[in-house]
Amino acid sequence: MIELRELFSEMLRKDASDLHIVVGAPPQIRVRGALQTIPGAETLQPEQTRELVFGILTNEQRQRLEVQWEIDFSYAVPGLGRWRVNAFFQRGAIGAAFRVIPEKIKPLSDLGVPDVLYKLCELPRGLVLVTGPTGSGKSTTLASMIDVINEQRDDHILTVEDPIEFIHKHKNCIINQREVGADTDGFARALKSALRQDPDVILVGEMRDLETI
């Protein structure tokens, strides 16, 4: 059976953004917006998708998946890169979607965004919402904005993410990155705790419920 490392290598070779593992079809990758089958890959059976996905989960993640039926997490392969993963049940079998997380944070200047985003990074207080459909670049934009703040200000940055995607290094700021399910129970609890952690900037990866909002 094909291994995930082979699939990841094929993704990187073709500059694919996503990988789909699903029962009844060969592994599919998304290249320039279109799905395509990985050459030579066989149609996956339920036991194969389970083996592929469970092979990268911790015991705690396996338990969460079997109870919640879906989980988000990040996965790193030394020498290859990092992926954001959503594993889930569908028709009683396990499937998963993998998205490549770029190793380097792109500068805002490379994203073609309006100058107002630089001004937003300078605000001492306020609420900034970054919205858009799947794949529109929300995570990339947020990471670039945090990087600008990290370089230009002397602050404490706190992020709450599910999962952590881009890894930030301490520059002029100190940065604490908390992952839901690994470092905290949820967004709402992490935000309550944040008030006692002396943050200057808080990044909330997603706003999924009324309590978080």
C-alpha positions in Angstrom: 0.0 0.0 0.0 1.2 3.5 -0.8 2.5 5.5 2.2 1.7 9.0 3.2 5.3 10.1 2.8 5.1 9.1 -0.9 1.9 11.1 -1.3 3.4 14.1 0.4 6.4 13.9 -1.9 4.2 13.8 -4.9 2.3 16.9 -3.6 5.5 18.9 -3.2 6.8 17.7 -6.6 3.6 19.0 -8.3 3.2 22.0 -6.1 -0.2 20.7 -4.9 -2.1 22.5 -2.2 -4.3 19.7 -0.9 -4.4 15.9 -0.6 -7.6 13.9 -0.2 -7.8 10.4 1.3 -11.2 8.8 0.8 -12.7 5.3 0.6 -13.6 4.1 -2.9 -11.2 6.4 -4.8 -7.4 6.7 -5.3 -5.7 9.5 -3.4 -6.4 12.9 -5.1 -4.3 16.1 -5.0 -5.3 19.6 -5.9 -3.0 21.3 -8.4 -3.8 24.9 -9.5 -7.4 24.5 -8.3 -8.2 21.2 -10.0 -8.2 17.7 -8.4 -6.2 15.0 -10.1 -5.5 11.4 -9.3 -2.0 10.4 -8.2 -0.6 8.3 -11.0 -0.4 4.6 -10.2 -2.3 5.0 -6.9 -4.9 2.3 -6.1 -8.4 2.7 -5.0 -8.5 2.9 -1.2 -10.4 0.5 1.0 -11.8 1.3 4.4 -9.0 -0.5 6.2 -6.4 1.3 4.1 -7.7 4.8 4.9 -7.9 3.9 8.5 -4.3 2.7 8.5 -3.1 5.8 6.7 -4.8 8.2 9.1 -4.4 6.3 12.4 -0.7 5.9 11.6 -0.1 9.6 12.2 -2.4 10.1 15.2 -1.4 10.0 18.8 -3.5 7.8 21.2 -5.3 10.9 22.4 -6.1 12.0 18.9 -7.4 8.6 18.0 -9.7 8.7 21.0 -10.9 12.2 20.1 -11.6 11.1 16.5 -13.6 8.1 17.6 -15.7 10.2 20.0 -16.0 13.5 18.0 -15.9 11.9 14.5 -13.6 14.6 13.2 -10.5 16.4 14.4 -8.1 19.1 13.2 -4.4 18.9 13.8 -1.0 19.7 12.3 1.5 17.1 11.1 5.2 17.5 10.4 7.4 15.2 8.3 11.1 15.8 8.9 12.8 16.8 5.7 9.5 17.4 3.9 7.3 19.9 5.6 4.2 20.5 7.6 0.5 19.9 6.9 -2.8 21.0 8.3 -5.0 17.9 8.6 -8.8 17.4 9.1 -9.6 13.7 9.7 -13.2 12.6 9.7 -15.7 9.8 9.4 -17.9 9.5 6.3 -20.3 6.6 5.7 -18.7 4.8 8.6 -15.2 5.0 7.2 -12.3 7.3 7.8 -11.2 10.1 5.4 -8.8 13.0 5.6 -7.9 16.2 3.9 -4.3 17.5 4.1 -3.2 21.1 3.3 0.4 22.1 2.8 1.6 24.7 5.3 4.3 26.8 3.7 7.6 26.6 5.6 8.3 30.3 5.3 6.0 33.2 6.2 5.5 35.4 3.1 6.0 39.1 3.6 2.9 41.2 3.2 4.5 42.9 0.2 4.5 39.6 -1.6 0.7 39.0 -1.1 -0.5 42.0 -3.1 -2.6 43.3 -0.3 -3.7 47.0 0.1 -1.5 49.3 2.2 -4.3 49.5 4.9 -3.1 46.2 6.2 0.2 47.7 7.3 -1.8 50.4 9.2 -3.9 47.7 10.9 -0.6 46.1 12.2 0.2 49.4 13.9 -3.1 49.8 15.8 -2.6 49.7 19.6 -6.1 48.5 20.2 -9.2 47.4 18.4 -10.7 44.3 16.6 -9.6 43.2 13.2 -11.6 40.6 11.3 -10.0 38.6 8.4 -12.7 36.7 6.5 -13.1 34.8 3.3 -13.9 31.5 1.7 -11.8 28.4 2.0 -8.5 28.7 0.2 -8.7 32.5 -0.1 -5.5 33.1 1.9 -6.8 34.0 5.4 -4.2 32.0 7.3 -1.4 33.3 5.1 -2.5 36.9 5.5 -2.8 36.6 9.3 0.6 35.0 9.5 2.1 37.8 7.5 0.4 40.4 9.6 1.7 38.8 12.8 5.2 38.7 11.3 5.0 42.5 10.7 4.0 43.1 14.3 6.7 40.7 15.5 9.4 42.7 13.6 8.2 46.3 14.3 6.7 46.3 17.8 7.8 45.3 21.3 4.8 43.3 22.4 3.5 40.0 23.7 1.6 38.2 21.0 -0.7 35.3 21.9 -2.3 33.1 19.3 -5.0 30.5 19.8 -5.2 28.1 16.8 -6.8 24.8 15.8 -4.3 23.6 14.7 -1.1 25.8 14.8 -0.1 26.3 11.2 2.7 28.8 10.7 5.4 28.6 13.4 6.6 32.1 14.5 10.0 32.8 16.1 10.6 35.5 18.7 11.9 38.6 17.0 11.1 42.0 18.7 8.1 40.4 20.3 7.6 37.3 22.4 5.1 34.9 20.9 3.1 32.2 22.6 1.1 29.9 20.3 -1.5 27.7 21.9 -3.2 24.8 20.0 -6.7 23.7 20.8 -6.7 20.1 21.9 -3.1 20.2 22.8 -2.5 23.3 24.9 -6.0 24.3 25.8 -9.5 22.8 25.8 -11.0 25.4 23.5 -11.0 28.9 22.1 -13.4 30.3 24.7 -11.3 29.0 27.7 -8.1 30.1 26.1 -9.4 33.6 25.7 -10.5 33.8 29.3 -7.0 32.7 30.4 -5.5 35.2 27.9 -6.7 38.1 30.1 -4.3 36.9 32.8 -1.4 36.4 30.5 -0.6 40.1 29.8 -1.1 40.0 26.0 -0.7 43.0 23.7 -2.0 41.2 20.6 -4.3 38.2 20.5 -4.8 36.1 17.3 -7.9 33.8 17.3 -7.6 31.3 14.5 -11.3 30.7 14.2 -14.5 32.0 15.8 -16.8 29.0 15.9 -19.2 29.7 18.7 -21.1 32.5 20.5 -19.0 32.3 23.6 -15.8 32.9 21.6 -17.3 35.8 19.7 
